[in-house]
Amino acid sequence: ANLGLSTIQVLSAPSDGEDQQGTTSRLAVVFTDLEGFTRFTSERGDEEASKLLGVHHRATGPVVRSRGGRIVKRLGDGLLITFPEPEAAVLSCLELVGIQPAPLRLRAGVHVGDVVVTRDDVIGHTVNVAARVAESAKGGEVLVTTDVREAVKGSLPQVKFSRARTKSFKGVGTSIGVCRAEPA
């Protein structure tokens, strides 16, 4: 009962020093980011930024969990989230944009495909693409790949998708079709 969390983590780590190899799963991967967070921190200070992030994280957790998602990592003012179904990812992102922490605006990128899932991370090309798509989104915008749009085709009448445009992303290798997702 007196063991701390870090002690438990050390004791539960693989004995050979190597992390688990993980398993391959098809998931929808989401990255979110708060546009303007660096400026907000510079202007209002670290304490206000920390408070804003606390409020944001307390609001996002229930939205993600209600749609079967998992927050894999907090990345400063961003999140790496996975969902078993792309429909849940798109709906969750639209809901998250609706509760973005003023005065900042949330942006999100969604891609779907095979990823390697380890105990505390997800890795692979799909993750990299989702990160690049999120980076290209504007505040208040949910960008999805055309793979996501095709995967949810016909199952989300409450969502409309803009016309796809092809983008080249650093390190991805091929052009990717992306479009905005918005409430219909």
Summary of the structure (lengths in Angstrom):
residues: 184
radius of gyration: 17.4
end to end distance: 51.9
largest distance: 57.1
contacts: 567
relative contact order: 0.17
helix: 38%
strand: 32%
